[in-house]
Amino acid sequence: MIDRFDKAGADSILVVTPFYSAPPQRGAVDYFVKLGGRTKRPFLIYHIPGRAGFTLSVDTLAAIKAALPHFVGLKNTDTDVGFVTGALARLRPRFSDLCRPRTPTLPMLGIGGCGMMITASNVAPRLVSQLYETFAKGDIDGAIALNLKLYPLFRGVALETSPIPVKYMLKRLGVLKANEHRSPLVPASPEVERELDKVLAQIGLA
């Protein structure tokens, strides 16, 4: 698969952590070094412990980087600020962390995260991009204010398993024609729908 993306001209390659098998850390090193060795393009890992049930350590990242110089970063959903700080301290300057978790997004940027790739941007892309741009300009007070404005949405997209809340809100906003899900996911419950309607009103999108 990586070979195919490589030949197609992908700018970089992103690979999710193993799931279900729960390998030891040395197994993760072997796995990613072998995969990354199939390409010369920038190689990134999608670190999503909540879905994959597997957490990388900073030592593991350092071992992968030592064997794979073009390992350049994480798409990271771990909310552990210490983990991200440790990774950046060990692996910079040629290593980046893309923030994905919602509520600690601003703190992750504050410790050196290079960007945001978060679920809430599906619902309010302009506000989310404005948060990053405000922070990047050095307007910390403005970024804090936007983060607080977006907090109801950050909470709302986590009320049920993603993308259940997102699809409901996108239908309410007229982006989606139908609120459809592939089993075993199901549409939001009436109680969650009411909460999400409040969220849209709170952030000015109702």
C-alpha positions in Angstrom: 0.0 0.0 0.0 2.8 2.5 0.9 4.5 1.6 -2.4 1.3 2.5 -4.3 1.0 5.9 -2.5 4.6 6.6 -3.1 4.3 5.9 -6.8 1.2 8.0 -7.0 3.2 11.0 -5.8 1.9 11.5 -2.3 3.6 14.4 -0.5 3.9 12.3 2.7 2.8 9.0 4.2 0.7 8.8 7.4 0.3 5.4 9.1 -2.0 4.6 12.1 -0.6 2.7 15.1 -1.4 -1.0 15.3 -4.7 -1.8 16.9 -6.0 -4.9 18.8 -2.7 -6.7 18.7 -1.2 -4.5 21.4 2.4 -5.1 20.6 5.4 -4.4 22.9 7.1 -1.1 22.2 10.0 -2.9 20.4 7.4 -4.4 18.1 6.1 -1.0 17.2 9.7 0.2 16.4 10.2 -2.8 14.1 6.7 -2.3 12.5 7.2 1.4 11.7 10.8 1.1 10.6 9.8 -1.6 8.1 6.9 0.4 6.8 8.8 3.7 6.7 11.7 1.9 4.9 9.4 1.4 1.9 9.4 5.1 1.1 11.7 8.1 1.0 8.8 10.5 1.5 8.2 12.2 4.8 6.8 9.5 7.1 4.3 10.3 9.9 2.5 8.2 12.6 -1.2 8.6 13.5 -1.1 8.2 17.3 -4.7 7.6 18.4 -4.7 5.6 21.7 -8.4 6.1 22.3 -9.3 4.2 19.1 -6.4 1.9 18.6 -5.9 0.9 22.3 -2.1 1.3 21.9 0.1 4.1 23.2 3.6 4.9 21.9 6.3 6.0 24.3 8.8 8.8 23.8 11.7 6.2 23.8 9.9 4.3 21.0 9.6 7.5 18.9 13.3 8.2 19.4 14.2 4.6 18.3 12.1 5.0 15.2 13.6 8.3 14.4 17.1 7.0 14.8 16.5 4.2 12.3 14.3 6.3 10.0 15.5 9.8 9.5 12.5 10.8 7.3 10.1 10.0 10.3 9.1 13.6 10.7 6.1 13.8 13.0 2.8 12.7 14.6 -0.8 13.3 14.0 -1.4 13.0 17.7 -4.6 12.5 19.7 -3.0 11.8 23.0 -4.0 14.5 25.6 -0.8 14.0 27.6 1.1 17.3 27.4 4.1 15.7 29.0 4.3 13.1 26.2 4.2 15.7 23.5 6.8 17.9 25.3 9.1 14.9 25.7 8.7 13.9 22.1 9.5 17.4 20.8 12.4 17.8 23.3 14.0 14.5 22.1 13.3 14.7 18.4 13.3 18.3 17.2 14.2 20.2 15.1 13.1 17.9 12.3 10.0 16.6 14.0 6.5 18.1 14.3 3.3 17.4 16.3 -0.1 18.0 14.7 -2.7 18.5 17.4 -5.9 16.5 17.1 -7.4 16.4 20.6 -10.1 19.0 21.1 -10.0 20.5 24.6 -6.2 20.6 25.0 -5.6 22.0 21.5 -4.4 25.4 22.6 -2.0 24.1 25.3 -0.6 21.7 22.7 0.1 24.6 20.4 1.6 26.4 23.3 4.2 23.7 23.9 5.3 23.5 20.3 2.5 21.8 18.2 2.8 22.8 14.6 -0.9 22.7 13.6 -4.4 21.6 14.2 -6.4 18.7 12.7 -9.4 18.4 14.9 -13.0 17.0 14.6 -14.6 20.4 15.4 -13.2 21.9 12.1 -15.8 19.8 10.2 -18.5 21.9 11.9 -16.9 25.3 12.3 -13.9 25.5 9.9 -13.6 29.3 9.9 -13.6 29.5 13.7 -11.1 26.7 14.1 -8.7 28.1 11.5 -9.1 31.5 13.1 -8.0 30.0 16.5 -4.8 28.7 14.9 -4.1 31.9 13.0 -4.7 34.1 16.0 -2.2 32.0 18.1 0.3 32.0 15.3 0.2 35.8 15.1 1.2 35.9 18.8 -2.2 37.1 20.0 -2.5 34.8 23.0 -5.4 36.6 24.7 -7.3 36.5 21.4 -6.5 32.8 21.0 -7.7 32.1 24.6 -11.0 33.9 23.9 -11.6 31.9 20.7 -10.7 28.7 22.5 -13.3 29.5 25.1 -15.9 30.4 22.5 -15.2 27.0 20.8 -15.3 25.0 24.0 -19.0 24.1 23.7 -18.3 22.6 20.3 -15.2 20.8 21.6 -17.4 19.2 24.3 -20.3 18.6 21.8 -18.3 16.6 19.3 -17.4 14.2 22.1 -20.9 13.7 23.5 -21.1 10.4 21.5 -18.6 8.4 19.3 -17.3 10.5 16.4 -18.7 11.1 13.8 -22.2 10.8 15.3 -22.4 14.3 16.8 -20.7 15.9 13.7 -23.0 14.3 11.2 -26.1 15.5 13.2 -24.7 19.1 13.3 -23.8 19.1 9.6 -27.3 18.0 8.7 -28.7 20.8 10.9 -26.5 23.2 9.1 -27.6 22.0 5.7 -24.2 20.5 4.7 -25.4 16.9 4.7 -28.8 15.9 3.2 -29.1 12.8 5.4 -27.8 11.8 8.8 -26.7 8.3 7.8 -24.3 5.9 9.6 -22.8 2.6 8.9 -23.6 -0.1 11.5 -22.7 -0.4 14.3 -22.8 3.4 14.5 -26.2 5.0 14.8 -27.6 8.5 14.7 -27.5 10.7 17.8 -30.1 10.0 20.4 -32.8 12.7 20.9 -31.1 13.8 24.2 -27.8 14.3 22.4 -29.6 16.1 19.5 -31.0 18.6 22.0 -27.6 19.2 23.5 -26.0 19.7 20.1 -28.7 22.2 19.1 -27.6 24.2 22.2 -24.0 23.9 21.1 -24.8 25.3 17.7 -26.6 28.2 19.3 -23.8 28.9 21.7 -21.2 29.2 19.0 -23.4 31.3 16.8 -24.2 28.7 14.1 -27.8 27.9 14.9 
